Structures are given as C-alpha cells and as structure tokens.
Amino acid sequence: MFWLRLTLLLACLGLSVRHLDLEQRSGRLQKVDDLFLDFLVANSRERLTQPATSAANPVTLVSLREEQAKEYAAWPPPPLDWQTLLKSLQAYAPQVMVIAPPLYWGRPAPEFLPSVSEALLPFPSVVLGIETQLAEPGSKTPAFMGDLADSLPHFQRVDGPRESARALSALISAPDPALRPTRELGLLAARKNTDDWSIPYALRADDRLYPGIIAQTLARLHASPYSLHRLRIGPGAGAYLAQGSFVPLEEDGTLRVSPGAQVPVINALDLMTGTLADALGDADKAALKDSQIIVIGIEPADNSKPALGRLHAQALAEILRLPRLQKLTEPQQWATWAICALAAAWTVLRVPRSKAFSRGLGLIFAALVLSFLAFQIQLLWCPPTLPVAILGIGTLLALLIGRGKPAPVVPAEPPAPVQEPPAA
C-alpha cells in the first residue's frame, strides 16, 4: 500500500505542477499572485516609501533659466540653442534623457529643426514632454487629444477603479511632429497642494490611462514594457515595474513631491559655452557622468509658476532611491516547490487520514506566514500559487488514500497457570 500511495502521489504532483506551471507562465494565474503581492506591499508600505540616503545622484537637472533669457538667441530657446545644448550632453551618455519643455516652435517650422532631431539620435532613450491641462474634479467633458490619442502608449494592466485616476482635460502643446518618431512621449502636469506638489503618474482620458513623464522615464530605464508594467489605482495604489521597482502612489494615481527634495542642478549656459570657456566644475561633470537620468527643464523667473522640470527631476530621484522588491529566482522557486512536494509526501505517507486536513491546512498557513516574514525582513517574495497548490494536492490525496487508522492493539491473554500434580 505504501508504494501505491507513493506512485499516485508522484503522478498527481507531476501532472499538476506541469499544468500549473504552464498556466502561470501564460498569465492565467497571475491575478492570484498579484493580489498576494498587493497584500504584502500594503503591510510594508511605510518601509517602501522611505528613500535610502545615498551619495550617488541618480538624476541631474539641466536648467534653462528664464532670468537669463537675454543670454539665449530668443526665448523660449530656439532650435539652434537646443542643438548646442544636446551636443554638449552627448558625452555624458545618460540612460534616459528627459526633455520637459515641449519642443514646438509653431508653423512654419523654424530653421535648424532637423539639427535638433539629429542631436537627439546618439541618446539611447529620449522622453519628450507634452504639456497638458488637468480636468476639474467631477468634470464629464471628453478630453481633447488631437491626433495623439492613438500614438500615445497606455497602461494595459490596471487594477482598481480607473475612474479614481486624475482626468485629462486637453493636450496643450506637443513636440514638433519631426521630433516624435522613435522617441517616447510623456504627459507633463503638476498641481500645487498646501505644502507640496502632485505629479500625475497616469492620466485618464475616456477609458484609458496614459503615462506621465515619470512613468515613461521609468519604463525606459527599467526596460519595463507596458505589457509588464502593472498599475494599481485606489487603496494601495502603486506601480509595479520590472527589476522589482515599485512606485507608491496616491489613490488618484499621483505622486507627492516634497519641495525639500534635492537634485544636482546645472545651468544650461555652462554647457553651451564650448571648449574654449569650459564653465563646468568638476562636481558638475561628475554629477552628469554618474546620473542615470538627465532632465532638461525651464526654471521660470516667477516663483508662482511651477518649475515642471525640477519637480519631475526631484520625483525621479526620490523614486530611484526607494527600496526594491525581490522576487525569488526561477531556481529558487523550483527549490521551494521541491520543499513543498516533500511536505506533501509526508502528509500522504505518514499522516493518518483523520488528521490529514488539519495537518495540510497547518502547512499551508505556515508557508504563508514564512512568506510574510521574508517580505517584512528582506522584501523577498515568492508567487504563492504553485507552493499552495502542491500542499493542497498533498492534503487532498492524504484524505483519499492516506494512512488508515491503525488497528487497535489487543493485549495477549496471559498463559494459563500450570497446575502441578498433587504431592504423593
């Protein structure tokens, strides 16, 4: 009977694990794993919102200052100034270049516009800003998207009520069509709160959620296509990207940016002086060289206007300093499944049927508690679908073919006393 139970166990586990692994790879069990991860994140949210202190500067802001407008050929800077600035930045090779001001100068297209497009080619990834207008709360007016509705990417995996996301009213200014091919476009907006600013990570138009510049930049930096980029709106809001990156959000899908957040700031004019008058100090050069992201933004002379480039640079710097989620590698997950299979075998082969349900339920509970503790300590997690399924199959088999109740031990009757013959 032992070998029969072992054979049935191995056959059932092998077929079930193969089937569940295929289901998991196809994404049909992804919802269960996502809900479990949301639960873990909700219980560690305070830790996930605390940026680490680091001497490294992941983001550098290049500032075009309105107070120095007379130093440029015109204001806003024309294509010739942009060409000079971009060529100066090519030597620093950032992973992502973010240009917050919409690069549009009207019609007819000004001279040197093709030179700007050529100056953008050496950068591996460029995100161009689209100036947007936010809708008032409760507004039902459809968003004006112009000819960009179908060319903008949108989030494909969204959990929670989409209607809770901030609504888009209109696209105000977009980059020149000659600059759009092969470059990413991100929505640019900010709203002043009492003590800080809110930047939309995603904006709603009709039934779609479109990424802001922050989302576009992180998607490019972490090589996280929108088929993998999961966005949660409402309670527990956040964005899950590749490489374990998690972005905590407000319930309406916005980011809070503290005005005290610091990033290295470099005057764009110092980059445009040329080699004959190198105005950059060693600290500025080191900041540009070490930065993963360079943001170019306009600093308005009037403090009442939002410095959108600075706000987005501060938000990106804070996000890149946040702790990352750690998922078990595939070999580690196979090892976890093997341990669960051994526990299932013990349940089938050694546990009596009368105790199989309670023992199996205890093993599942213990596995979930260990997962919870591992996440609390190391932010380490494992998709629970397969381990729980293996333990559940073991429990079911133990109830059907497990050990029966052992037969009661009947004490042997003592031998009858030997009667000795009476003495003669």
C-alpha positions as CSV (number, residue, x, y, z in Angstrom):
1,M,0.0,0.0,0.0
2,F,2.9,2.3,0.7
3,W,4.3,2.0,-2.8
4,L,0.8,2.5,-4.3
5,R,0.3,5.8,-2.4
6,L,3.8,7.0,-3.4
7,T,3.2,6.2,-7.1
8,L,-0.2,8.0,-7.1
9,L,1.4,11.0,-5.2
10,L,4.2,11.4,-7.7
11,A,1.9,11.0,-10.7
12,C,-0.6,13.6,-9.4
13,L,2.1,16.1,-8.3
14,G,4.0,15.8,-11.6
15,L,0.9,16.3,-13.7
16,S,-0.5,19.1,-11.5
17,V,2.8,21.0,-11.3
18,R,3.3,20.8,-15.0
19,H,-0.2,22.1,-15.7
20,L,0.0,24.9,-13.1
21,D,3.4,26.0,-14.3
22,L,2.1,26.3,-17.8
23,E,-0.9,28.2,-16.5
24,Q,1.3,30.5,-14.5
25,R,3.6,31.2,-17.5
26,S,0.6,32.0,-19.7
27,G,-0.6,34.6,-17.1
28,R,-3.9,32.9,-16.2
29,L,-2.9,32.6,-12.5
30,Q,-1.2,36.0,-12.4
31,K,-4.2,37.6,-10.7
32,V,-3.7,35.4,-7.6
33,D,0.0,36.2,-7.4
34,D,-0.8,40.0,-7.9
35,L,-3.3,40.0,-5.1
36,F,-0.8,38.3,-2.7
37,L,1.9,40.8,-3.6
38,D,-0.5,43.7,-3.1
39,F,-1.2,42.3,0.4
40,L,2.5,42.1,1.2
41,V,3.1,45.6,-0.1
42,A,0.2,47.0,1.9
43,N,1.7,45.7,5.1
44,S,5.1,47.1,4.3
45,R,4.1,50.4,2.7
46,E,5.8,52.7,5.2
47,R,9.1,51.0,4.5
48,L,8.6,51.2,0.8
49,T,8.1,54.9,0.9
50,Q,11.4,55.8,2.7
51,P,14.2,56.7,0.2
52,A,17.6,55.5,1.1
53,T,20.3,58.0,1.8
54,S,23.0,57.7,-0.8
55,A,25.9,59.8,-2.0
56,A,25.1,58.9,-5.6
57,N,23.0,61.2,-7.7
58,P,20.7,59.1,-10.0
59,V,19.2,62.3,-11.6
60,T,20.7,65.6,-12.7
61,L,18.7,68.7,-13.7
62,V,19.9,70.9,-16.5
63,S,18.2,74.2,-16.0
64,L,17.3,76.8,-18.7
65,R,16.7,79.8,-16.5
66,E,14.2,82.4,-17.7
67,E,16.0,85.1,-15.7
68,Q,18.9,84.6,-18.2
69,A,16.7,84.8,-21.3
70,K,18.8,87.5,-22.8
71,E,21.8,85.1,-23.0
72,Y,19.9,83.0,-25.5
73,A,19.2,83.7,-29.1
74,A,15.5,84.0,-28.2
75,W,13.1,82.9,-25.5
76,P,12.0,80.1,-25.3
77,P,15.3,78.9,-26.7
78,P,15.2,78.2,-30.4
79,P,16.4,75.0,-32.2
80,L,19.9,76.3,-32.6
81,D,20.4,76.7,-28.8
82,W,18.9,73.2,-28.2
83,Q,21.2,71.7,-30.8
84,T,24.2,73.2,-28.9
85,L,23.0,72.0,-25.5
86,L,22.2,68.5,-26.7
87,K,25.6,68.1,-28.4
88,S,27.3,69.1,-25.1
89,L,25.3,66.5,-23.2
90,Q,26.1,63.6,-25.7
91,A,29.5,63.0,-24.0
92,Y,27.8,62.0,-20.7
93,A,25.6,59.3,-22.3
94,P,22.7,59.1,-19.8
95,Q,20.5,56.0,-19.9
96,V,17.4,58.3,-20.4
97,M,17.2,61.9,-21.4
98,V,14.1,63.7,-20.4
99,I,13.1,67.0,-22.1
100,A,10.3,68.6,-20.1
101,P,9.6,71.7,-22.3
102,P,7.6,70.8,-25.4
103,L,9.9,71.2,-28.3
104,Y,7.5,73.1,-30.6
105,W,8.1,76.5,-32.2
106,G,5.0,76.8,-34.4
107,R,4.5,76.8,-38.1
108,P,6.3,77.1,-40.4
109,A,9.0,75.0,-38.8
110,P,12.0,77.2,-37.8
111,E,15.5,76.8,-39.2
112,F,17.8,74.2,-37.6
113,L,14.9,72.0,-36.5
114,P,16.4,68.9,-38.3
115,S,19.6,69.6,-36.5
116,V,17.8,69.1,-33.2
117,S,16.5,65.7,-34.4
118,E,20.0,64.7,-35.4
119,A,21.4,65.8,-32.0
120,L,18.9,63.5,-30.2
121,L,20.0,60.4,-32.2
122,P,23.1,59.5,-30.0
123,F,21.0,59.2,-26.8
124,P,19.7,55.6,-26.3
125,S,16.4,56.8,-24.9
126,V,14.7,60.2,-25.0
127,V,11.3,61.1,-23.4
128,L,9.7,64.3,-24.7
129,G,7.2,66.2,-22.7
130,I,3.6,67.1,-23.7
131,E,2.1,70.0,-21.8
132,T,-1.3,69.1,-20.5
133,Q,-4.2,70.6,-18.7
134,L,-5.9,68.7,-15.9
135,A,-9.7,68.4,-15.7
136,E,-11.5,69.8,-12.7
137,P,-12.8,67.1,-10.3
138,G,-16.2,65.8,-11.4
139,S,-15.8,67.1,-15.0
140,K,-17.5,64.9,-17.6
141,T,-16.1,66.8,-20.7
142,P,-14.2,64.4,-23.0
143,A,-10.5,65.1,-23.2
144,F,-9.1,66.8,-26.2
145,M,-6.3,64.6,-27.5
146,G,-5.8,66.0,-31.0
147,D,-4.0,63.5,-33.3
148,L,-2.1,61.8,-30.4
149,A,-4.8,59.6,-28.9
150,D,-3.6,56.5,-30.8
151,S,0.1,57.2,-30.9
152,L,0.5,57.6,-27.1
153,P,1.1,54.4,-25.1
154,H,-1.4,53.4,-22.4
155,F,-1.4,51.1,-19.4
156,Q,-2.6,47.6,-20.3
157,R,-2.6,46.1,-16.7
158,V,-4.7,48.3,-14.4
159,D,-6.2,47.1,-11.1
160,G,-8.7,49.1,-9.1
161,P,-11.3,51.8,-10.2
162,R,-10.0,53.6,-13.2
163,E,-12.4,56.5,-12.6
164,S,-10.4,57.4,-9.4
165,A,-7.4,58.5,-11.6
166,R,-6.9,62.2,-12.4
167,A,-8.7,63.1,-15.6
168,L,-7.0,64.8,-18.5
169,S,-8.8,67.9,-20.0
170,A,-6.6,68.7,-23.0
171,L,-3.2,68.4,-24.6
172,I,-1.9,72.0,-24.9
173,S,1.4,71.7,-26.6
174,A,3.2,68.7,-28.0
175,P,6.7,68.3,-29.6
176,D,7.1,69.1,-33.3
177,P,6.0,66.1,-35.4
178,A,9.5,66.0,-36.9
179,L,10.9,65.1,-33.5
180,R,8.4,62.4,-32.5
181,P,9.5,59.4,-34.4
182,T,11.4,56.8,-32.3
183,R,11.0,59.0,-29.2
184,E,8.8,58.4,-26.2
185,L,6.1,61.0,-25.4
186,G,5.0,61.6,-21.8
187,L,2.3,63.8,-20.3
188,L,3.6,66.8,-18.3
189,A,1.5,68.3,-15.5
190,A,1.6,69.3,-11.8
191,R,-0.8,70.6,-9.2
192,K,0.1,72.7,-6.1
193,N,-1.0,71.3,-2.7
194,T,-0.8,73.1,0.6
195,D,2.8,72.1,1.4
196,D,3.9,70.1,-1.7
197,W,3.1,69.3,-5.3
198,S,1.3,66.4,-7.0
199,I,2.5,65.0,-10.3
200,P,0.3,62.5,-12.1
201,Y,1.9,59.2,-12.8
202,A,-1.1,58.4,-15.1
203,L,-3.9,60.5,-16.5
204,R,-7.3,59.2,-17.5
205,A,-8.9,60.0,-20.9
206,D,-12.1,58.1,-21.8
207,D,-11.5,54.5,-20.6
208,R,-7.7,54.6,-21.0
209,L,-4.9,55.6,-18.6
210,Y,-1.9,57.3,-20.3
211,P,1.5,57.5,-18.7
212,G,3.0,60.8,-17.5
213,I,6.7,61.6,-18.0
214,I,7.6,59.8,-14.7
215,A,6.0,56.6,-15.9
216,Q,7.6,56.8,-19.3
217,T,11.0,57.5,-18.0
218,L,10.9,54.6,-15.5
219,A,9.6,52.3,-18.2
220,R,12.6,53.1,-20.4
221,L,15.1,53.0,-17.6
222,H,14.0,49.6,-16.3
223,A,13.1,48.1,-19.7
224,S,9.6,47.6,-18.5
225,P,7.1,47.5,-21.4
226,Y,3.5,48.3,-20.6
227,S,2.5,44.7,-21.0
228,L,4.5,44.0,-17.8
229,H,4.0,47.5,-16.2
230,R,1.2,47.0,-13.7
231,L,-0.7,50.0,-12.3
232,R,-2.9,49.9,-9.2
233,I,-5.4,52.7,-8.6
234,G,-7.4,53.3,-5.4
235,P,-6.5,51.9,-2.0
236,G,-2.9,50.5,-2.0
237,A,-2.1,52.5,-5.2
238,G,1.2,51.9,-6.8
239,A,3.1,50.9,-10.0
240,Y,5.0,47.6,-10.3
241,L,7.8,47.6,-12.9
242,A,10.4,45.2,-14.0
243,Q,13.5,44.6,-11.9
244,G,11.5,44.8,-8.6
245,S,10.9,48.6,-8.9
246,F,7.8,49.7,-7.0
247,V,6.4,53.3,-7.1
248,P,4.0,54.2,-4.2
249,L,1.2,56.4,-5.4
250,E,-1.8,58.3,-4.0
251,E,-5.2,56.8,-4.6
252,D,-5.7,59.0,-7.7
253,G,-2.5,57.8,-9.3
254,T,-0.4,60.9,-8.4
255,L,3.0,61.3,-6.8
256,R,3.6,63.7,-3.9
257,V,6.8,65.7,-4.4
258,S,8.3,67.5,-1.4
259,P,9.9,70.9,-2.2
260,G,12.8,69.9,0.0
261,A,13.9,67.0,-2.3
262,Q,17.4,67.9,-3.7
263,V,19.0,67.1,-7.1
264,P,22.2,68.5,-8.7
265,V,21.3,71.5,-10.8
266,I,23.5,72.6,-13.7
267,N,23.0,75.9,-15.6
268,A,22.4,75.1,-19.3
269,L,24.5,78.1,-20.3
270,D,27.6,76.5,-18.6
271,L,27.2,73.5,-21.1
272,M,26.8,75.8,-24.1
273,T,30.0,77.8,-23.7
274,G,32.0,75.4,-25.8
275,T,35.5,74.0,-25.1
276,L,37.2,77.5,-25.2
277,A,35.5,78.5,-22.0
278,D,34.6,75.5,-20.0
279,A,32.4,76.8,-17.2
280,L,31.6,73.3,-15.7
281,G,33.3,72.5,-12.4
282,D,34.5,69.0,-11.5
283,A,31.5,68.4,-9.3
284,D,29.0,69.2,-12.1
285,K,30.9,67.0,-14.6
286,A,30.9,64.1,-12.0
287,A,27.1,64.6,-11.4
288,L,26.4,64.4,-15.2
289,K,28.6,61.4,-15.7
290,D,27.2,59.4,-12.8
291,S,23.5,60.2,-13.4
292,Q,21.2,57.6,-14.9
293,I,18.7,60.3,-16.0
294,I,19.3,63.8,-17.2
295,V,16.3,66.1,-17.1
296,I,16.2,69.4,-19.0
297,G,13.7,71.9,-17.7
298,I,12.9,75.6,-17.8
299,E,13.2,77.5,-14.5
300,P,10.6,80.3,-14.6
301,A,11.6,83.7,-13.2
302,D,8.2,84.0,-11.5
303,N,8.1,81.6,-8.4
304,S,4.4,81.3,-8.7
305,K,4.7,79.2,-11.8
306,P,5.7,75.5,-11.4
307,A,9.2,74.5,-12.4
308,L,8.0,71.3,-14.1
309,G,11.5,70.1,-15.0
310,R,12.7,70.5,-11.4
311,L,9.6,68.8,-9.9
312,H,9.9,65.8,-12.2
313,A,13.7,65.5,-11.6
314,Q,13.1,65.6,-7.8
315,A,10.3,62.9,-8.1
316,L,12.6,60.6,-10.2
317,A,15.5,61.0,-7.8
318,E,13.3,60.0,-4.8
319,I,11.8,57.0,-6.7
320,L,15.2,55.7,-7.7
321,R,16.3,55.7,-4.0
322,L,13.4,53.7,-2.9
323,P,13.9,50.0,-1.8
324,R,13.2,47.4,-4.4
325,L,11.1,44.2,-4.2
326,Q,13.0,41.0,-4.5
327,K,11.4,38.0,-6.2
328,L,12.8,34.5,-5.9
329,T,14.7,33.5,-9.0
330,E,13.5,30.5,-11.0
331,P,15.9,28.0,-9.5
332,Q,14.9,29.3,-6.0
333,Q,11.3,28.8,-6.9
334,W,12.0,25.3,-8.0
335,A,13.7,24.6,-4.7
336,T,10.6,26.0,-2.9
337,W,8.3,23.7,-4.9
338,A,10.6,20.7,-4.0
339,I,10.3,21.5,-0.3
340,C,6.5,21.8,-0.6
341,A,6.5,18.4,-2.5
342,L,8.4,16.8,0.3
343,A,5.9,18.2,2.8
344,A,3.0,16.9,0.6
345,A,4.6,13.4,0.5
346,W,4.9,13.4,4.3
347,T,1.2,14.3,4.6
348,V,0.2,11.4,2.3
349,L,2.6,8.7,3.5
350,R,2.8,9.4,7.2
351,V,-0.2,11.3,8.4
352,P,-3.4,9.4,9.2
353,R,-6.4,10.3,7.2
354,S,-8.2,11.6,10.3
355,K,-5.5,14.2,10.8
356,A,-4.7,15.0,7.1
357,F,-6.9,18.1,6.8
358,S,-5.6,19.8,9.9
359,R,-2.0,19.0,9.1
360,G,-2.3,20.1,5.5
361,L,-4.1,23.4,6.5
362,G,-1.3,23.9,9.0
363,L,1.4,23.5,6.4
364,I,-0.3,26.0,4.0
365,F,-0.7,28.5,6.9
366,A,3.0,28.1,7.9
367,A,4.1,28.6,4.3
368,L,2.1,31.9,4.0
369,V,3.4,33.1,7.4
370,L,7.0,32.4,6.3
371,S,6.4,34.3,3.0
372,F,5.0,37.2,5.0
373,L,8.0,37.3,7.4
374,A,10.5,37.1,4.5
375,F,8.9,40.1,2.9
376,Q,8.9,42.0,6.1
377,I,12.6,41.4,6.7
378,Q,14.1,41.3,3.2
379,L,11.3,42.4,0.8
380,L,11.7,38.9,-0.6
381,W,8.6,37.2,-2.0
382,C,7.6,34.1,-4.0
383,P,4.5,33.7,-6.1
384,P,2.2,31.5,-3.9
385,T,0.1,29.8,-6.5
386,L,2.3,26.7,-7.0
387,P,3.5,26.1,-3.5
388,V,0.0,26.3,-2.1
389,A,-1.4,24.1,-4.9
390,I,1.2,21.4,-4.1
391,L,0.4,21.4,-0.4
392,G,-3.3,21.4,-1.3
393,I,-2.9,18.4,-3.6
394,G,-1.0,16.6,-0.9
395,T,-3.8,17.3,1.6
396,L,-6.5,16.1,-0.8
397,L,-4.6,12.8,-1.6
398,A,-4.0,12.2,2.1
399,L,-7.7,12.5,2.7
400,L,-8.4,9.9,-0.1
401,I,-5.5,7.4,0.1
402,G,-3.6,8.4,3.2
403,R,-2.9,6.0,6.1
404,G,-5.9,4.5,7.7
405,K,-6.5,4.4,11.4
406,P,-4.1,2.0,12.9
407,A,-5.7,-1.2,14.2
408,P,-6.1,-1.4,17.9
409,V,-3.6,-3.5,19.7
410,V,-5.3,-6.4,21.5
411,P,-3.3,-7.5,24.6
412,A,-2.4,-11.1,24.6
413,E,-4.1,-13.3,27.2
414,P,-1.7,-14.5,29.8
415,P,-1.0,-18.2,29.6
416,A,-2.9,-20.4,31.9
417,P,-1.0,-21.4,35.1
418,V,0.5,-24.8,35.0
419,Q,-1.0,-27.0,37.7
420,E,1.5,-29.2,39.4
421,P,0.3,-32.7,40.3
422,P,-0.5,-33.1,44.0
423,A,2.2,-34.4,46.1
424,A,2.1,-38.2,46.8
